[in-house]
Structure formats: C-alpha cells, structure tokens
Amino acid sequence: MGLTSKTFLAAAIVLAVVFFAATVWLWPRLARRSVSAVFGRVGLLLATQLTVFVSVGLVANNSFLFYGSWADLFGQKQDLGVVTDRAAGTLASKNIVRVGIQRPDVPGGARPTMGGRIDKVVIAGRKSKIESSAYVYLPPEYFQAAFARRKFPAVVVLTGYPGVAENLLKGLHYPRTAHERVKAGRAQPMILVMLRPTVAPPRDTECVDIKGGPKTETFFAEDLPRAISDTYRVGKLARNWGIMGNSTGGYCALKIGLHHPDRFAASAGLSAYYKAAEDPTTGDLFHGDQGARDRSDLMWSLDNLPQPDSSFLVTTSKRGEGNYHTTQQFIAKVKPPAQVSSIVLDSGGHNFNTWRREIPSALDWMSSRLSEN
C-alpha cells in the first residue's frame, strides 16, 4: 500500500486502537513480577506507542503531503521510464516527454474543453543536463476552437522542501484555483508548470548552480521555459512568463525572477526567505565562492546589482510567520524600475492553510503582470 493510501491510514489507526485496547485488557494479567510479565508490559507499551506515532504521522502527512511515496520518504530516487522517440518533430526531440495525463479536479474535468488537462511530463535540460518530472496544467481554453491560434502565458509553480509536486495539485489545489479565478473573471487563462525545486533529491540545491554539481538555476531559468515553449503554445518573451512558489519554492521564485528579468516578468514568493539555506540538507553550495554566496542573498542583490525591470509579490503574516521583518526589509529595498506588491495576513503559520488563503490573490496578481503575446 502507498504511503498516502487511505486504506493504509485506516489500517494503522485500527492497529493502534487494537494495541491500546489490548494494553488496557492485559495489563492486570501482566502485573506480576516475573521476567515474562515485564517483557509483556514493555512490548505492549512499545507496540501501542509505535502504532499511535505512525498513525499521527500518517494523518499529518496526508494533510500536508510532506512525502508522496515510500521512496520519497526514505530519499530513494524514483527514475521514470522514458520512451525515446527519435523521429523528427516529436516531444523527445524537444527534450520533454509526456508520461501521463490526469483530469483536473474541476467541474467538467473529464472533458478538456471544459476542465482542461494535466500532463505529467519529464523535462530534460539541454544546458543543465538535469531531468525532472513536472505537471503541466492546460486550461480549458487551450483546447477550445476559439483559442486555437492563441499563445498562453505560463507560470512555473514550485513546492517547498522537501515537498513533492503532488502537493501543488492535492494540497494547494493550483489547477482548481486557477480554473475558478478564470471563471470568476479575476484572471486570464494561464498554463501552470508545477514541480519541486529539489531537482536532485534528496539534496536541497536552493536553486543554485553548484560547482561540479547540479545546475539548478540554469534548469529553471533557461531549460524549463525553452522546453515548455517548444512543446506548448507559450510565448518565449519575459512578459509571457511568471514564477511563484511557497517557502523554499518562494525563495527560488524570487531569486530566479530577480536574476533573470529577461526570462520572467513576475515572481511571487509565498512565505519566502531571502537568503540561501546552508545546512546538512544542502551540502556545500558555494565551495568557498563568496561572490556566489552573496548573489544568493536577495537583500545583497537588491543593494548591489541593478534593479530589474520586473514585478515581485511577497507574502507574510503579522503573527505566525518568521519572515515578517525580513519581508518588510525586502519591500523597502525594491526600487524602480522594479515593482513590489505584498500580501500581509493578520495571522497565519507556515503551512498549507495559509498558502491556500494567498494563492487566489497571487494568481490574480500574476495574471495582471503577464501577457499572451
């Protein structure tokens, strides 16, 4: 059974209840001062605590989708089988291969012209040499005859660390929210390219081009937009592209938007931080290169590099978020021609519930900054 399986969760809860009941029922019989009785009590306590712990962990994981599978939990790489088609004009020749299709969780989701479509793809970076899976949400307008010649703006959407791309579909409901905003007349139809910022799992690369390691920034800033534009009806100019994310994904979005205004016209960081993390999950990102470390500090970049002609959105809350003061500092440092907007909640923690409150307005904001051609 899968890690996020409801059947597995139910079995774990039932087992926890059984062991708890067994402990209560058998405890009087094991009250003797014998070796077997002591081992029996210890065994029951350990079994009860273990099953309760597993049940609570599974409930938390199913709610927040920290890990999508057993392999993801234990840091094992999940290699996808990719069919390589050598014929000219195929997806393979464009370094992107579709490996699956999903229905969006929206009314009429079974029909692309009404609900759109979600493609699961593998993107192979020409320059970075990185391969990563992603989900591409195509709005219903993409399949409608009236829009057959139209190119659509695209938004790269990134999870946090160590989140998985499925979080963006199941936990944060990006396709459903985008669909609802268009129906409400608040946003234009946009293609969403959803993936994790961790393109070399389990390592957290912080969207940095690491010397001798993964060139993560190159993948997101150059390879991914090129592959998507070559495959789908998306423009190749900066005004056609935005990037957003939460937590680590928010930092990456702001960083890439700040350093690549020629690729992205708008970037949004939900609950973002503003300097690359350096800890056991990241390893040595900079190998003693202070210039690279400074560049990964968004405050330093705003102070020392030319301000980009692009737009930024940052979010925080007065109570519950640890980035409130640094977010205010970031806002103060953004100068023309750059533009900055913010969402400041009265309260809200670093969690999915907070981000779900911010995503609708963030998508509206992103839509207003992008154009189709």
Secondary structure, 3 states (H helix, E strand, C coil): CCCCCHHHHHHHHHHHHHHHHHHHHHCHHHCCCCHHHHHHHHHHHHHHHHHHHHHHHHHHHHHHCCCCCHHHHCCCCCCCCCCCCCCCCCCHHHCEEEEEEECCCCCCCCCHHHHCEEEEEEEECCCCCCEEEEEEEECHHHHCHHHCCCCECEEEEECCCCCCCHHHHHHCCHHHHHHHHHHCCCCCCCEEEEECCCCECCECCCCCECCCCCEHHHHHHHHHHHHHHHHCCECCCHHHEEEEEECHHHHHHHHHHHHCCCCCCEEEEECCCCECCCCCCCCCCCCCCHHHHHHCEHHHHHHHCCCCCCEEEEEEEEECCCCHHHHHHHHHHCCCCCEEEEEEEEECCCCHHHHHHHHHHHHHHHHHHCCCC
